[in-house]
Amino acid sequence: MRFLLAVLAAVCAFAQQPDQVLVVVNAKSPVSRQIGEYYLAKRSVPLSNLCSISTAPAESITHEVYVKEIEAPVARCLGSRGLAEKVL
């Protein structure tokens, strides 16, 4: 039992703080926006750590779409808001 408590305490000690989380939502997906808003509120993530992308809510995408519509916008969010060194 003590071992389990020690493990739980260690996990809690390394938990990410709200300002270390980037929440990415797809503006074209109502479900994504709803989940993002819920997560922001439940984890007390600052609104400045919300990154909105705009891509088709498809089951699969090409590498080109990923780079242009997901990777690049997320990189811009991290860079323009000074979050690159903060978000884990």
Contacts in CASP RR format, 6 or more apart in sequence:
PFRMAT RR
TARGET T0000
AUTHOR 0000-0000-0000
METHOD contacts of the structure
MODEL  1
MRFLLAVLAAVCAFAQQPDQVLVVVNAKSPVSRQIGEYYLAKRSVPLSNL
CSISTAPAESITHEVYVKEIEAPVARCLGSRGLAEKVL
16 88 0 8 1.000
18 43 0 8 1.000
18 44 0 8 1.000
18 45 0 8 1.000
18 46 0 8 1.000
18 49 0 8 1.000
19 45 0 8 1.000
19 46 0 8 1.000
19 49 0 8 1.000
19 86 0 8 1.000
20 86 0 8 1.000
20 87 0 8 1.000
20 88 0 8 1.000
21 43 0 8 1.000
21 45 0 8 1.000
21 49 0 8 1.000
21 87 0 8 1.000
21 88 0 8 1.000
22 49 0 8 1.000
22 51 0 8 1.000
22 74 0 8 1.000
22 77 0 8 1.000
22 78 0 8 1.000
22 83 0 8 1.000
22 87 0 8 1.000
23 36 0 8 1.000
23 39 0 8 1.000
23 40 0 8 1.000
23 45 0 8 1.000
23 49 0 8 1.000
23 50 0 8 1.000
23 51 0 8 1.000
24 51 0 8 1.000
24 52 0 8 1.000
24 53 0 8 1.000
24 74 0 8 1.000
24 77 0 8 1.000
25 32 0 8 1.000
25 33 0 8 1.000
25 35 0 8 1.000
25 36 0 8 1.000
25 37 0 8 1.000
25 50 0 8 1.000
25 51 0 8 1.000
25 52 0 8 1.000
25 53 0 8 1.000
26 32 0 8 1.000
26 33 0 8 1.000
26 52 0 8 1.000
26 53 0 8 1.000
26 54 0 8 1.000
26 55 0 8 1.000
26 57 0 8 1.000
27 33 0 8 1.000
27 52 0 8 1.000
27 53 0 8 1.000
27 54 0 8 1.000
28 54 0 8 1.000
28 55 0 8 1.000
28 56 0 8 1.000
28 57 0 8 1.000
29 57 0 8 1.000
31 57 0 8 1.000
32 57 0 8 1.000
36 50 0 8 1.000
39 45 0 8 1.000
40 47 0 8 1.000
40 49 0 8 1.000
40 50 0 8 1.000
48 81 0 8 1.000
48 83 0 8 1.000
49 81 0 8 1.000
49 83 0 8 1.000
49 87 0 8 1.000
51 73 0 8 1.000
51 74 0 8 1.000
51 77 0 8 1.000
51 78 0 8 1.000
52 73 0 8 1.000
53 69 0 8 1.000
53 70 0 8 1.000
53 73 0 8 1.000
53 74 0 8 1.000
54 69 0 8 1.000
54 73 0 8 1.000
55 61 0 8 1.000
55 65 0 8 1.000
55 69 0 8 1.000
55 70 0 8 1.000
56 65 0 8 1.000
61 69 0 8 1.000
61 70 0 8 1.000
77 83 0 8 1.000
78 84 0 8 1.000
78 87 0 8 1.000
END
